[in-house]
Structures are given as C-alpha cells and as structure tokens.
C-alpha cells in the first residue's frame, strides 16, 4: 500500500505508542494518497501535502477548487478518530500526540472543540479562516513556523499545556482575546500582519514575545501576565495598547521599538 511521501522530522519523534498512527519514521502517516507524479515516476502525497495547483492523476475528485473543503473534512475525521483513541487509552500509557506538520488546509471550524492531547501543527499552512474560538487544548499545542493566511480566532481558547507559536506568520487578524494560557506561551519571532488582539488574555506562566513584529494594531488591554512577560526587541509598527494590563514578577521591554502610539495608562 502506498503512503504519503512527505517527510518531516516531527514525525520521527513519535512511535505508535506516543503518536497517533506514527511509526518512528520521518514520513507522513496518512495512507489516503494520490499520485502527483508523471508518466516516468509516481509521487504519492496525501490531500494535506500534495501540490495545491495539481490534481493527482488517479484522484480526479481532488479538484483544486474543492480541495480546501475536502482537506478540512478529512482533518476533522482524523481528529475525531484520534479523540476516540485517546478516550479509550490507559492513563499509564501517557499522552497520544496528533502529529501533522506542514499540512495545508482551507477554512476550518473548531469552535468549542476539545483537543484531548498534544497537537503538532508545526509549519502548517492554514489557507482560509481558522476558527478555534473557545477551543480547549489539554496538552501542548505546537503551531511554531505555521502560517495563517487569513483571520485566526483563538478568542476564549484554553491552553492547558504549552502554547508554542514561535516564528508563526499571522497574515490576517490574530485573535486571542480572553484566551487563557495555563503554561508557557511562546510567541517569539512571530509576525502579525493584520493586527493582534490579546485583550483580557490571561498568562499564568511565562509569556515570550521577544523579537515579534506587529505590523497592525496590537491590543493587550487588560491582559494579565502572572509571571514573566518578555518583549525584548519587539517591534510595534502601529499602535500598542497596554491600558489596564497587569504585569507580574518580571516584564522586560528592552530594545522594543514603537512606531505608533503606545499606551500604558490604566
């Protein structure tokens, strides 16, 4: 049976006991594939990793105009299977991680969804609107080096584990208002091209925004940082609103650049 040929080192970090359908190799585990090759050579990729501008020769139903919706439906189905497996898992076996780095997917709707274990979406390409409003992440949520081409909504989302958004590219509005971060929140070197909303967000552990770049308006009004808040070398090209923001044990703005109006008064 053919399988997706897309490699990534994140896959190799997990075995069948620690990662959903993983086997310890660096290859994608998705078995539903199409042949994107030519007459001389076959190249098998799943719907998440195949070229977006090409229809596989053996899967004519993977039409380019419909691909985004099909990706979203299959991702939902796979996550449902993972959730079922996690629910029947013995706690002594430890967490089971959902690993699908560098996937491409269109509009997704995960409003109030519960992710019962760690998720790895490193380098993922969210091509449409991504809705995670009021979602709950029980384990580490790894979105580092991902790109959100349109608006992403994490309003009122609950991150129990680490929330990793290192070098993430937010091209549309990045909404995290009233989100709760129960562990480290790492947004170092992230890029915000369409504005960022962290109004009333709660950071109960260290929050790192070092070297992040905010092109649009950055709203941290009434956010709560219980521990460290690192904004070293962060760039705010537009207005930055920290009115009513509460900082805990350590807040650093060394080397920060404000290109617009910055407000810190309550």
C-alpha positions in Angstrom: 0.0 0.0 0.0 1.3 3.5 -0.9 1.6 6.1 1.7 2.3 9.9 1.7 6.0 10.6 0.8 6.1 13.9 2.6 8.9 13.8 5.2 9.3 15.9 8.4 11.5 15.4 11.5 8.5 15.9 13.8 7.1 12.5 12.6 10.2 10.7 13.6 9.8 12.0 17.2 6.9 9.7 17.7 6.2 5.9 17.7 2.9 4.1 17.5 2.7 4.3 21.3 3.3 8.1 21.5 1.9 9.5 18.3 -1.4 8.8 16.5 -0.6 6.4 13.6 3.1 7.3 13.8 5.8 4.6 13.4 9.1 6.3 14.3 10.0 7.3 10.7 10.1 10.8 9.3 7.3 10.1 6.8 3.7 11.3 6.9 1.4 8.6 8.2 -1.7 9.4 6.1 -2.4 6.4 3.9 -5.1 8.0 1.7 -3.0 9.3 -1.1 -2.9 10.4 -4.7 -0.3 10.1 -7.4 1.1 13.5 -8.2 3.9 12.2 -10.4 4.4 11.8 -14.1 4.5 9.0 -16.6 8.0 8.1 -15.6 7.7 8.3 -11.8 4.9 8.1 -9.3 4.9 10.5 -6.4 2.3 9.8 -3.7 1.0 12.5 -1.3 -2.0 12.9 0.9 -4.5 15.6 0.4 -2.7 17.7 3.0 0.8 17.6 1.5 0.2 17.4 -2.3 0.8 20.3 -4.6 -2.1 22.7 -4.3 -2.1 23.6 -8.0 -2.1 20.0 -9.3 -4.8 17.3 -9.4 -3.4 13.7 -8.9 -3.8 11.6 -12.0 -5.6 8.8 -10.0 -7.8 11.1 -7.9 -9.8 13.4 -10.2 -12.2 14.1 -7.4 -9.4 16.1 -5.7 -10.4 19.2 -7.6 -8.4 22.3 -6.9 -11.4 24.5 -6.2 -12.8 21.9 -3.7 -9.5 20.9 -2.1 -9.7 23.2 0.8 -13.1 22.0 1.9 -12.0 18.4 1.4 -8.9 18.9 3.5 -11.0 20.4 6.3 -13.4 17.5 6.3 -10.7 14.9 6.3 -8.8 16.7 9.1 -11.9 16.7 11.2 -12.5 13.0 10.6 -8.9 12.2 11.6 -9.1 14.3 14.7 -12.3 12.5 15.6 -10.6 9.2 15.3 -7.7 10.4 17.4 -10.1 11.7 20.1 -11.8 8.3 20.2 -8.5 6.5 20.7 -7.4 8.9 23.4 -10.7 8.5 25.3 -10.1 4.7 25.4 -6.4 4.9 26.3 -5.0 3.9 29.7 -3.5 6.9 31.5 -0.5 4.8 32.3 0.4 4.8 28.6 0.9 8.5 28.6 -0.4 11.1 26.1 -1.0 10.3 22.5 0.0 13.2 20.2 -1.7 14.2 17.0 1.2 14.9 14.6 0.6 16.5 11.2 3.2 19.1 10.4 3.2 21.2 7.2 -0.4 20.3 6.3 -2.3 22.6 4.0 -6.0 23.2 4.8 -8.7 25.6 3.9 -11.4 27.1 6.2 -11.6 25.2 9.4 -14.2 25.4 12.2 -13.1 24.1 15.7 -15.3 26.4 17.8 -15.5 24.8 21.3 -13.6 21.8 20.2 -11.6 19.8 22.8 -8.2 18.6 21.8 -7.6 15.9 24.5 -3.8 15.5 24.0 -0.8 17.3 22.5 -1.1 18.5 18.9 1.7 19.2 16.4 0.9 21.6 13.5 4.5 22.8 13.0 4.9 24.6 9.7 1.2 24.1 8.8 -0.4 26.3 6.1 -3.9 27.5 7.2 -5.1 28.9 3.9 -8.5 30.0 5.0 -10.1 31.3 8.1 -9.1 29.3 11.2 -11.7 29.3 14.0 -10.6 27.9 17.3 -12.8 30.1 19.4 -13.4 28.7 22.9 -11.4 25.6 22.0 -9.7 23.6 24.8 -6.1 22.3 24.3 -5.4 19.7 27.0 -1.8 19.1 26.0 1.0 21.1 24.3 -0.2 23.0 21.2 2.6 23.4 18.8 1.9 25.9 15.9 5.5 27.1 15.5 6.5 28.2 12.0 2.9 27.8 10.8 1.3 30.4 8.6 -2.3 31.7 8.9 -3.1 33.3 5.6 -6.4 34.8 6.8 -8.0 35.6 10.2 -7.4 33.2 13.0 -9.7 33.1 16.0 -8.4 31.8 19.4 -10.7 34.0 21.4 -11.5 32.4 24.8 -9.4 29.4 23.9 -8.0 27.5 26.9 -4.4 26.2 26.6 -3.6 23.8 29.5 -0.2 22.9 28.2 2.5 24.9 26.4 1.3 27.2 23.6 4.1 27.4 21.0 3.8 29.9 18.2 7.5 30.5 17.6 8.1 32.3 14.2 4.4 31.9 13.3 3.2 34.1 10.5 -0.2 35.7 11.2 -1.2 37.4 7.9 -4.8 38.2 8.9 -6.1 39.3 12.3 -4.8 37.2 15.1 -7.5 37.0 17.8 -6.5 35.7 21.3 -8.8 38.0 23.4 -9.8 36.4 26.7 -7.7 33.3 26.0 -6.1 31.6 28.9 -2.6 30.2 28.8 -2.0 27.7 31.7 1.6 27.0 30.7 4.4 28.8 28.8 3.1 30.9 25.9 5.9 31.3 23.3 5.3 33.8 20.5 9.0 34.7 20.0 9.7 36.0 16.4 6.1 35.7 15.4 4.9 38.1 12.7 1.5 39.8 12.9 0.5 41.4 9.6 -3.2 42.1 10.2 -3.4 43.2 13.8 -3.3 41.2 17.1 -5.9 41.0 19.8 -4.8 39.8 23.3 -7.3 41.9 25.2 -8.1 40.3 28.6 -5.9 37.3 27.8 -4.5 35.6 30.9 -0.9 34.3 31.0 -0.4 32.2 34.1 3.2 31.2 33.2 6.0 33.0 31.3 4.9 34.7 28.1 7.6 35.4 25.4 7.1 37.9 22.6 10.8 38.5 22.0 11.6 39.8 18.5 8.0 39.6 17.5 6.8 42.0 14.8 3.4 43.7 14.9 2.6 45.5 11.6 -1.0 46.2 12.6 -2.6 47.4 15.8 -1.6 45.3 18.9 -4.1 45.2 21.7 -3.0 43.9 25.1 -5.6 46.0 27.0 -6.5 44.4 30.4 -4.3 41.4 29.7 -2.8 39.7 32.8 0.8 38.4 33.0 1.2 36.5 36.2 4.9 35.8 35.7 7.4 36.8 33.1 6.5 38.9 30.1 9.3 39.3 27.6 9.0 41.9 24.9 12.7 42.3 24.1 13.5 43.6 20.6 9.7 43.5 19.8 8.6 45.9 17.0 5.2 47.6 17.1 4.8 49.5 13.8 1.3 50.6 14.6 -0.4 51.5 17.9 0.2 49.3 21.0 -2.4 49.3 23.7 -1.4 48.1 27.2 -4.1 50.1 29.1 -5.1 48.2 32.3 -2.5 45.4 31.6 -1.2 43.8 34.8 2.4 42.6 34.9 3.6 40.1 37.5 7.1 39.1 38.6 9.1 40.4 35.6 8.3 42.4 32.5 11.0 43.4 30.0 10.8 45.8 27.1 14.5 46.1 26.4 15.2 47.1 22.8 11.5 47.4 22.0 10.5 49.7 19.1 7.3 51.6 19.0 6.5 53.0 15.6 3.0 54.2 16.6 1.3 55.4 19.7 1.9 53.2 22.8 -0.5 53.5 25.8 0.3 52.0 29.2 -2.1 54.1 31.4 -4.9 52.3 33.2 
